Every structure is written in structure tokens, then in C-alpha cells.
Amino acid sequence: MNFHDFEKRIVKVTKMELPGETVQYRMAPMERLQELKRVAKHQNTAKRAGVMSLFYPSENLETHLILILRKSYKGVHSAQVGFPGGKVEKEDNNMQDTALRETEEEVGVPREKIAVLKELTEIYIPPSNYFVQPYLGITSKMPKFIPQEDEVEALIEVNLKDFLNDNSITSQIITTSYATNLKVPAFKLNGHIVWGATAMMLNEVRELLKKVL
């Protein structure tokens, strides 16, 4: 889709109700996720992070979404695909500030160039004990991406057309810290399998976009 058309239509999401957890859970790998989220809120021990679902125009004005492939490290999200974003720091005024700051740090898009259109549905990630607050944003000019060397293995520039294509939804057999040979719903984007919390957040974004585009 031409980005100028996308930019005109996407603002409709600001007045829409969020699809919420019902849509997120369609891509959930764990049946007990809702209960785990309830317990985490009650115990109030989880950490917090903000991420950005950022759309932008490509060189030929096609609409794209930026995702990142994280570096391999000793952690539960090693070598996984995700949104730019990260944990709250003391200098952040709120979760939106966190998402904007982390997006600038991880992919090099200046925070003042991002228009945040909507706060999406918070999600809980049990393996890392994080509550993640996603945001939907756009930047009106093609960014000059600068990946953060110690955090980002690769940038994944997803065409909106491919993201909205029903063929992008698949399933995958995975082994995690909490399950072996688990069949999970997933997205296949640019040759990468995207599952878990990122897939759940992506599904809410996808549901919103399908209603306005």
C-alpha cells in the first residue's frame, strides 16, 4: 500500500476500541497465559518494558513495518524477532517515553520523528516476567536505520501487504524453557518465524489495520 494512503487511513485507529486479549490469545503458545498474567499483577513483582510497532514509507513509498532480530545471548529472548523496545529506565517519564527512547536507541529513528497513534493492549511474558506495553506509531519519511550493534543482529523490513496476507500465519514446533515440542501459532515474515509475545502483539496490530485499510 502506498504510504500516503496508509497515513490518511491509519489515523482512524485513534478512535477505535482495541481488539484486546481475545485477539492476542489467538497467537498465544500457552493456555495458562491469562492465569499467569493475573498472578503476576497480584504479586506486583514483574518488570516493565515498552515497544513500538512502527510503520514507515520505503524508498518507493510502499508501507513497511520494522522488526528486529535480537542478538544471541544467555536469555529467554535470544535470537528472536521482536519490536524495537526495551525496559523502563529512570529517565523515562512514562511507558511511551520508554518505547520511543528504545526505538531510537535500537534502530536509530529519532523519537521526535515518530507520531504515536495508539497505546495497544499490554501483554505479560512469563519466561522473563515482564509486562510489555506496545504502541502503534508512524514516521512520515523513510528512516535512515542505525541498528544498535550490541542488541540488534538484523533489521527486518516487512511489507504491509505481506503482513496482512493470510498466508503469513502459520504454526511452528518449538522447544522453550517451559515446554518441549510445543506447536504454536506464528507469523512467517521475510523468512523469519515470529511467535510468542511478538506474534500476539502483531495480531492485535493486524486486526486494527484490517478494519481501517
Beta strands, then each sheet from edge to edge (+ up, - down):
strand 1: 47-57
strand 2: 63-70
strand 3: 81-82
strand 4: 85-87
strand 5: 115-119
strand 6: 123-125
strand 7: 130-138
strand 8: 152-159
strand 9: 169-174
strand 10: 182-189
strand 11: 192-195
sheet 1: 3+ 2- 1+ 4-
sheet 2: 3+ 2- 1+ 7+ 5-
sheet 3: 3+ 2- 1+ 7+ 6-
sheet 4: 3+ 2- 8+
sheet 5: 9+ 10- 11+
end
